[in-house]
Amino acid sequence: MPKLVHSREGKFLEDIPLQEGSLLIGRRPDCDVRLDDETVSGRHAIVTVAPSAYMEGLLDVHIEDQNSTNGTTVDGKEIKRHMLKHGEVVKIGSHEFAMVDEATRGFETTTVILPE
């Protein structure tokens, strides 16, 4: 099962298991993941988890910025919507969320076989 590993300033805070459905991240009390951080918007970003359209038994995880004031980045690049892969890091305010999905870890790179 995929999860987000939540940290702030290099300190582990929590593991957030990801299941089918959506998860709202923001500063408001009604958010699924509430961040007490003035650089985070009330409804900052939404994580959507759905069965993969291409790989049976796997889940696709998307993150979408909700027109936040300070934006959402993945591996340092500002995004509006992005499909997360194992090892990528989402930054929201001073919080980081590392995507961990052991089921897709082997898909990260392809070995190139060069002719002799």
N, C-alpha and C positions, 0 to 999 in steps of 0.2 A: 504494500500500500504506500503511495507517495505521501510525503510529509514536508512541511516547511519547518526549518530549524530557525527559531527566532532568537536574535541576539541584539545587543546594544553595546556599543563601545567595546566590542570584543568579548563581552560576557554573555554566556548562554542564559536565556530566559525560559524557553519552553519549546517543546516539540508540538507542532500542530498537525495532527493526522488529517489527511484529505480524503473525503468520501464524495460520492456523486452529489451534486448540488452546488450551492454557491456560499461564499463566505465574504462578508463585508468587513473591510479593514478601515478604521478611522478613529476619530476622537470622540464621537458621540456615544452616549451610554448604550444605545440600541445596536451598536456594531458587534459582530461576532468576535472580532479581535479588536479590543479597545486599546488605543495607544495614548497615554497621557503625555503628549508632546505638542507644544504650540506650533511646531512646523508641519504638523499633520492636519489635514482638513477633516471636517466632521464626517464626511463620507468620502474617503480618499481613494480607495481602490476596491475592486471586487475580484475575487478568485472564483472561477467557474471550473468545475470538475465534471467530465462527461466521458462515457465510453469512447474509446478511440475508434475513429472511422476507418482506420487502416489496419490496426493490430488487435485481433480478438483477445479479450481478457485484460487489455491494458486501458489505462485512463489517460485522457488528455487534460492538461491543466493549463488554463489561460488566466492571465491577469490583465485587467483593464482599468486604466486610470479613470476616475470619475470626475474629470475636469477639476482636479485639485489645484490649489494655489501654487504649491511647490513642485508638483510633478512626481512621477514614479520612474525609477530607473531599473534596468536589468543589466548587470555587468557594466555599469557606468554609462549606459546609453538610455536617453529618455525615450519612453514608449507611451503609446496610447493604448495598444492592445498587443499582447505577446503570448505565444505558446511557450510555456516553461519546459526546460529540459533539465535532466539531472546535472547538478553542479552549478547551475546559474544562481546568481544572487540578486534578489530584489531589494532595493533600498527605498524606504518610505520615511521621510524625515531623518532622524538619527537611528532608525531601526533597520536591521538587515534580516532578510528571510532567505535562507539557502534552501534550494529545492533538492530534495533527496528522493530518488525513485530507483531503488535497487533493481526493479524489474526491467528498467530500460537502460541501466548503466552500461551494458555491453553494446548498446547502439550508438554510443557517443562518437566513436571514431571507426573508420574502416581501414583495415590494413591494406596497403597497396603492394601488389606483387609485381615486381619489375622483371622483365625478361632478361635472361643472362647474356 
